[in-house]
Amino acid sequence: MPNLDDTQPRLPAAFPDRPTHFITPDEDNADDGPGCLVWSVVFGFMLLLALGVVGLAGLAGWNEGLRVAIGNATATQSSEIVAQCARIPQDLASGSFGLAQRRFESLGAFTPPPPCVAQLAPTATAAYLASLPTNTPTPTPTLLPSSTPTPEVTQEPSTPFPTSASGFDLNKLLAEAQQLLSAGKFNEAIDTLDALAAIDHTFETVTVDRLLYQALTSEARNLFRSGQNLAQAILLTNRAEQYGNVGDLSYERYIAELYLQAQIYRDVNFAQAIRLLTQIVYQQGLTNYMGGEALRQLNNQTVKYADLLAQNGDYCGAQAQYDSALSMFPNTDVSNKRAAAAAACASGVIGATQDPLAPVPTSDPNAPAPIGQRP
């Protein structure tokens, strides 16, 4: 029998394992699964992931389109360069030297310039010089005596009898050319001999060829020595070579061609200009070529090349170029630039690079010095 004094509530005996405390609604739903906040985070992450996939796909398509566009632009530019190079010989043949010059200028704006610029420059120079008019002496025709002479007029002495069917005194022209040659008037002698050969190419061929060879080589040597017109000196040397061995003028022509090619690349392609001038100044040992102008140009192009490398972040390459420039001429400004480049290179801003264009004296002691360098 139960104790009547026990007032604590008790569960029926049919539920012996039932918990003895009441479960609140919140506790009853606690094990039903994740809450709304967790699902919101999951859905948000999946949305961001989907947007990322779409964005990456769009970026891949953009990059592919950009690559194709760049490839097409490069191909178009290359085809235009080829077309411009092909038109230059046509312009020269038709005498359109101004148009050819504009094509050279537009092609020279590329870095580096197309190979056709250096290949066609000597041809263009030769074609332009050949187009210039020459002062060919105009012979005076022989006047026939009047059939009805007037007694008051004194008759002029008769002119020499012509020595060819052309009506000109070829012996007189030949003697005039010899006098001009002896007087050192080589250009006038060349013009006279050219006129004589044009009148009658069979007249005294051996003598005319000998005198032409002498006049051409003498004038070419004067031009090489003065450095005033190297292109004309090269043309005269080429002409003289048709009549005999030009000897030391062949070496003069080689150095002059290097120098003229370097002028094409100056301030356009520093590396190419440095390479050509280095061949003259260091490989041939001609530090005084053109009165030292070749060495000054080499120094100038080296400093500008170093400045360009420094601007592009290649401080180690710039340091090497500054060192080369300072080995030619000391300069405070260049020394300061060299110190700044050396500090940036040592700090590891960019890895050290070995410059293949740094000039190294490799002069050949057996190579003959050009005329302008001889004592």
TAMO-V440360 format. One record per run of one state. SS is the DSSP state (H for helix, E for strand, L for the rest). FROM is the first residue (numbers start at 1). LEN is the number of residues. If there is no record, write none. Layout:
[[SS & FROM & LEN] [SS & FROM & LEN]]
This chain:
[[L & 1 & 24] [H & 25 & 4] [L & 29 & 7] [H & 36 & 59] [L & 95 & 2] [H & 97 & 12] [L & 109 & 6] [H & 115 & 17] [L & 132 & 38] [H & 170 & 13] [L & 183 & 3] [H & 186 & 14] [L & 200 & 5] [H & 205 & 22] [L & 227 & 3] [H & 230 & 11] [L & 241 & 8] [H & 249 & 17] [L & 266 & 4] [H & 270 & 14] [L & 284 & 5] [H & 289 & 23] [L & 312 & 3] [H & 315 & 14] [L & 329 & 3] [H & 332 & 15] [L & 347 & 24] [H & 371 & 3] [L & 374 & 2]]
